[in-house]
Amino acid sequence: MKYIKQFLFILCISFVGEIFNMILPLPIPASIYGMIILFAGLMTGIIKLDSVKETGIFLIEIMPVMFIPAGVGLIESWGTLKEIIIPVSIITVITNITVMVATGRISQMVIRRADK
């Protein structure tokens, strides 16, 4: 029962993210709004960690399974992707490197601030 309550709580936050996505004319996905709302709620203490912790851990553990439909979609689209695979691969590699560097720099800044 605890998992169901926690999952419904997360779904309600996601629903609020969907509402924000419809109201605000920004090019931000609804899931990002939901994550920002959840993060802000957890950081301010409005949302207690115990109210989402176990279900959050479960969802992270099953995350690889969620990528199976996307992988199947890529395989199904191979005919279309074959012509543009080089540019898509280059963009993917550059984007991944950029995200890793930015994440590392920001993590270092946070660690340095925490040490002071």
Secondary structure, DSSP 8 states (H G I E B T S, - for coil): -HHHHHHHHHHHHHHHHHHHHHHS-SS--HHHHHHHHHHHHHHHTSS-GGGTHHHHHHHHHTHHHHTHHHHHHHHHTHHHHGGGHHHHHHHHHHHHHHHHHHHHHHHHHHHHHHH-
